[in-house]
Amino acid sequence: MVPPSVLVVTGIFSVQFGAGLAAKLFTQVPPAAVTGLRLWMSAAVMVLVGFRPLRNVVSGLAHRRAWRDAAVAVAFGVTLAVMNFSIYQSFARIPLGISVTVEFLGPLGVAVASSRRLLDVLWVGLAGTGVALLARGRLNLSGTGAAGHGAASSGQVVAGLAFALLAALAWAAYIMLSRATGQRFPGSTGLAIAMVVAAIVITPVGVAAGRAALLRPEVLVTGLAIGLLSSIIPYSLELEALRRIPARVFGIWMSLEPAVAALVGLVVLGQELTPREWLAVGCVMAACAGAARGAREPQAPQA
């Protein structure tokens, strides 16, 4: 049996390699179109793999008129769309490692909110210091774009950081809605419904941005790869890992993600971070690990 740590780390590398592949695709199609490709491909795979249970759940919702359950799944899907759109817009403006580091403020906020320790003030302060170092350092330097080409203006940097913060807020909502969806739907059917909703929500923006370029075979194949690497594979691995380890331990291991994102950005996209930015990434990673370690485990629902 594969150890849970291997599952989590493999999922982290899968997500970030998918992000690097998406950033490279920005040279051919705009980020909004790449967002659409990721969500369309992910939704299609999830529907094909779980069509029968998904059909039964959807028909059961309509039969029972379980509108509250449906509303939770729809809200989950809208959140997925916002989160993916925002982080890809950030990738297009600032390096991958910086975007993911700022985005991690979302899980950090959820972890801190579930704890009542005074020590959590330290983690919040440490994360805030890291983000401040990132923002100040990036504004004082000529940044690189998502694919490592060209310098980013201060306006692009500010927009990139703002989109990363929006993705952080969406990620926090994602965590809460993911749990609520899992309590209402069996297996991965709730996630499949949410993925379909997200794909529908992003369609107008994605089609308007990509137009005919979305029909090119190489773009479609790359989009499928991004969907598998960024969504299907990591979601499956994380779900299996969470069945075998406490959420607190899972959160600590997930704090590796900003460093992996920076490493993938360097290797795949040629995005170099300064020592100051690496220090900032380390601050946020330490804050996330510390907060996750002290977070309370969610209580099991009473029968």
N, C-alpha and C positions, 0 to 999 in steps of 0.2 A: 504493500500500500504506500502511495506517495505521501510523504510527510506534509502536514498543513503548511509549514513554512515554505516548502518548495512550491506549493500551489499558489500561495500569496505572491511570492517573489516573481514567479513565472507570469502571473496575471499583471503585475506592475510593469514588467518589461514589455509585455504584449500591448498594454495600453499606450505606453510611451513610444514604442516603435510604430504603432498605428498613428499616433499624433505626428511623429516625424514624417511618416509617409504622406499624411494629409498636408503638412506644411510644404512639402516638395511639390504637391499637386497644385498648390496655390499659383504656381507659375503658369499653369494651363487654364485653370478655371478659378473663379473667385471663391473666397472662403464660405460664403453663404451657400454656393452650389455644392461645395465639398461636404458641408453639413448635411445637406439634403441627401447626397449619395450615401453617407454613413448611415443615416437614419432609415432611408428607404431599404438599403441592403440588409440592415440588421432586422428590420420589421419583417421583410420577406422571408429571411431564414427562420426566424422564430415562428412565423405563421405556418410555414411548410413543415417544420419539425414537429410542432405541437398542434396541428390543425384540428384533430378530433376533440381533444379536451377543451381547446379554445372555443370551438363551435358549441360544445355543450354548455360551457360557462356563459357565453354570450346569450344563448337562447334561454338559459335559466335566469339571467338578469332580467330579460324582457318579460318572462313569464311571471316572475315574482315581483316585478316592478321595483326592483332594488335600486332605486335611483341614487341613494346615498353611496352605495358601493360603487356604482357607475361613476358618480361625481369624483370619488377619490381616485379612481383609475384615470379619469380624464385629467384631473389636476396633476397627477403624477406624469402623464404624457406631456402636458404643456411645460412642466418644469424640466423634463428631459430636453425638450426642444430649445428652451431658453438657455439651459446649461451648455449644450453642445454648440449652439450658435455663438454664444458669448465667448467661450474659450477659443474657438477657431478664429474669431475676430481678434482676440488677443494675440494668438500665435502669429497672425499676419503682421503684427506691429512690434512685438518685443520678443526676445528669445524664449524658447520653450521652457527652460528651467525657471525663469522668472515668472512666467504666466502660471505655471503649476504651483510654484511656491505661494504666490498670492492666493490662488484658488483654494489652497489648503486651509485658509482661514475659515472656510465654511465648516468642514469637519471639526476643526478646533473649537469653533463656537458651540457646536452641538455637544462636544465632549465636556466643555466647561459648564454648559447649562445643566448637564446631568449630574454635576458634582457640587458639593457644598463646602469644599475645603478652601481655607485661606490661601493655600499654596497655589491655587488656580490663578490668583492675581499675578503671581510671578510668571506663569506661562503666558498669560495674555500680554503682559509687559514685554516678555522676551519675543513673542511673535510680532508685536507692534514695532519693536526695535529692528527686527529683521526686515519687515516691510519698509520701514523708514529708510534703512540703509539701501535697500533695492531701489526705491523711488529716487532718492537723492543721487545715488551713484549713477543710475541710468540717465537721469536728466543732465548730469554733468559730463556725460560721455556721448560720443557718436555711436548710437546703437546699431545693431544689425537687424534686418528684416527677418521674416519667418524662415526663409530659405537661405539666409546667410548672405544675401546680396543687398548692397546699398545701405546707406546710412539712414537712421530713423530720426526725424525731427522731434523736437520737444513735444509738439502737438501729438505726434504719433505715439510717443511714449506714454503721455498722459492718457490718451484714448485706450492704449493697450492695457495699462494698469486698471483703468475704469472697467473695461470689459472683463478683466480677470476678477475684479471685485464682484461684478454682477454674477459671474460664474460661481464665485464662492457662496453668494447668497442662494443661488439656485441649487448648489450642491447641498447646503444645509437643509433646504426644503426637500430635496431629493431623499435625503436620509430619513427624514420623518415620514414622508409620503410612502417611501419604500416599505417601511415597517407597517404602516397602516394598510397598504395594499396587500402585503403578505398575510396579514391577519384576516383579510376578507376573501382572498382568492387562493385556490389550491395550487401547489407547485409553482410553475413560472407563468401561469396563465395571466395573472395580473400584470406582470412585466410585459408580456406579449401585447396585451391590450394597450398599455401605456406607450409601447414602442410604435404601435400603429397610429395612435393619436399624435405622437410626436412627429411621425413622418407626414401625416396629413397637415399638421400645423405649419411645418417648414416648407411645404410644397410651393406655395405662391412665391415666397422669397427665393427659394432655391432655383426654381425654373426661370424666374425673371433674371437672376444673376448669371446662370449658366447657359441658358438657351440651347442652341444647337450643339455646343461643345459637350453637353451631357450625353449625347448620343454616340460619341466616338468610342469604339470598342475598347481602346486602351484606358480611357477614362472610366468606363464602366467596370472593367476588370480591377483597376486600382481602387475604385469605390467599394467593390466587394471585399477586397483585401482589408481595407480600412475598417469596414463594418465588422469583419471577423476579428481582427486584431484589437480593435478599440471597444467592442461591445460583447459579441457572442462569447469569445474565448475567456476574457477576464471575468465576465458575469458568472459563467459556469464554474470557473475555478474558485472564485470568491464564495459562491453559494456553498460549494462542497467544503471549503475551509471553515466557513462559519458554522457548519454542522458539527465540527469536531473541536473547535477552540472557542473560548469566550470572546465576545465582541471587544473586550478591553485589550486582549492580546492581539487580536486582529488589527485594532487601531494603531497599536505600537508598531507593528510590522509595516502597516501602510504608510507610516511616516517616512519610509525610505523613498517614497515616490518623487518628491522634489529633486533629490539627488540623482535618481535614475533619469528623470526628465532632463536635467542639466547635462548628464553624460550622453544621452541620446542626441540632444541638441548639438553637442560638440562633435560627436562621431558622424551623425547622419547629415546634419545641416551646417556644420562648421561654425557653430555659434559659441564663441569663447566668452566665459565669464571672468570678471576680474577677481582678485583675492577678496576684495570687499564684498562682492556679490556672493561668492562661495560662503563667506562668513554669514551673510544674511540668510542664505539657504539653510545653513546649519542651525541658526537660531530658530527658524520656523520649524524645522524638523524636530529639534529638541523640545520645543513647546508642544508640538502635536503629540510626541511620544509621552511626555510627562502628563499632559491632560488626559490622554487615553488610558494611561496607567491608573489614574485616580477616578476615572469615570465609573459610575454605578452601573451594574449590570441591569438590563431591563427585566422587570418581574414578569414571570409567566402569567398569562391570563388565567383567571380562575374559571373552573368549569361550571 
